[in-house]
Amino acid sequence: MRIRSKIILVVLPLIITPLVLLGIASYYAARNGITGVATEFLAFKAEQLASYADSQWTALEQNGLSSRPEFVDLAKAAVASFARSMVRSPTEVILALEADGTPAFLTSGAAPTADEASALAALARGETRGWRELNLAGAARVAQTVKNESFGWTIVVTESRATFYRATEQIYQQGLVILGAAALLAVMFLLLFSGFLTRPLRLVVRAMHGVIGSNDLSQRVDLLYRDETGELAHTFNLMTGELEQAYGQIKSYALETAIARSREQKIRNIFQKYVPKEIIDQYLNSPESMLKGENRDLAVLFSDIRDFTSITERMRPEELVESLNGYFSGMVDVIVSRRGIVDKYMGDCIMAFFGAPVRHPDDVWQSVQTGFDMLDTLERFNERQRENGKTPFRIGIGITHGSVTLGNIGSEKKMDYTVIGEQVNLANRIEKLTKLYKEPLVITESVRHAVGDLAPTRPLDRIAVRGSAKGVSVWTARRALSEVERKAWALHEHGFQLYLSRDFGRAVSFFSEVQALLPDDEPSRLLIERCRRFSKDPPPPGWSGLVSQTHRPVGAA
């Protein structure tokens, strides 16, 4: 918005507001004055008509004729005639209402409608008198009412609402015309004044546009006034002189900055295909920190395609590459959406970790949700595979949580931002247990502890895994369970506790109930076989439930 417009917007309300307030005050003063006189005039007519009716009734009584209907009717007719003589406007209507609300007389043919008759009946029954608004013959009217006890009438003197307020509406319209004319004149004078006031500013702006368009810093502005605008022009001339001297150096710095930014953007575009964005940002902000390693608790996820060798034998190379690209694309999107880092691809296997380079309180829970999402994504991927006549995939997912070494590992020519340690090896071996238990997702005890009640979990076994001297308790988890699965998992967990306490006979009964509910359940089937074998050949004393992957008990814990 230009400064001239701003001056008008600031000054114009200062002029218009008093005019508006004065106009409103004048309008309401005139309205109150005019309507007050008109109201009193209607009231005067009503009182005069009531007084005339009283005089007619008094005449009847004095002559002893008040009990003779024909003379009473003549008196009523005289009152109606007097009422018609009082009418001074074609829109004025005078009427008298009987006690039941029916008109005793009406000075015009404006008969009331059914709804209006009900309102008039209520008016006749009421005891109030004075000013009111009502409708008659479908037109809005104002009225003064008075009670006449002689004839039992309610006398109503009315005038059309439009006629009654006509003078005040004319005053209102004239006020609007005057206000509009005043605003127009104010705008014209403000435009003239603001143009005179802002002329030096426009010269400065024109000179600045010239400098920007031509890069000619030798342009100067004429000094028109010895005031703040003149001081602005003088300051502008000083500034352009200084900028002209520094212009060469500024161009040099700008060129160097543009080259550096272009180089950085190229590096980002290339390496974001291989390294997560967070790692690149951390390296560019602090290159020396990326050469250091650190120990950190992370969640590590391994995912592998089942029977991948047989799949490769059934698919042509181009179909296999296309399917793998579609599979990896969906899985990586899931991992990244849960703040995970894809560490590497190992053939058909994906390794990812959660909790680096940025820690979050729910990193472990995010890794488990990633497992759920990967299984959901696999279902959609397999639907497309079937539609295209291709082999569907099956996967296994293993997740651990614990201390790992994190950092850039490799040589000067080739380095990877990765994690190493016992938990990485354990995650790889845990993932392979999905084949044994025919469960798509297997997690360790530390992961299950972090999940808590956020998702249903189920104990599978305690396995002696190479690389873990104490063995590992492994669990499975689901996003949600059906009612049958919920009952079966509760029975399985009870049976598993009996199994660990060496009560193999009772444990078999619980696992058998699980089999009855879930006939294809592999974990309960394996435990039934093991319990029956251990019933005949018990584990050694002090045994804590730990077995090898050949289902043989491993000594005391």
Secondary structure as UniProt FT lines:
FT   HELIX           3..62
FT   TURN            63..64
FT   TURN            66..67
FT   HELIX           69..86
FT   TURN            90..91
FT   STRAND          93..97
FT   TURN            99..100
FT   STRAND          103..106
FT   HELIX           114..125
FT   STRAND          130..136
FT   TURN            137..138
FT   STRAND          139..148
FT   TURN            149..152
FT   STRAND          153..160
FT   HELIX           161..164
FT   HELIX           166..214
FT   TURN            217..218
FT   HELIX           228..271
FT   TURN            272..274
FT   HELIX           277..285
FT   HELIX           287..291
FT   STRAND          294..305
FT   TURN            306..307
FT   HELIX           308..314
FT   HELIX           317..337
FT   TURN            338..339
FT   STRAND          340..346
FT   TURN            347..348
FT   STRAND          349..354
FT   TURN            361..362
FT   HELIX           363..387
FT   TURN            388..389
FT   STRAND          395..410
FT   STRAND          415..420
FT   HELIX           422..437
FT   STRAND          441..444
FT   HELIX           445..451
FT   TURN            452..453
FT   STRAND          457..463
FT   TURN            466..467
FT   TURN            469..470
FT   STRAND          472..477
FT   HELIX           483..500
FT   TURN            501..502
FT   HELIX           504..517
FT   TURN            519..520
FT   HELIX           522..536
FT   TURN            541..542
FT   STRAND          546..547
FT   TURN            549..550
//
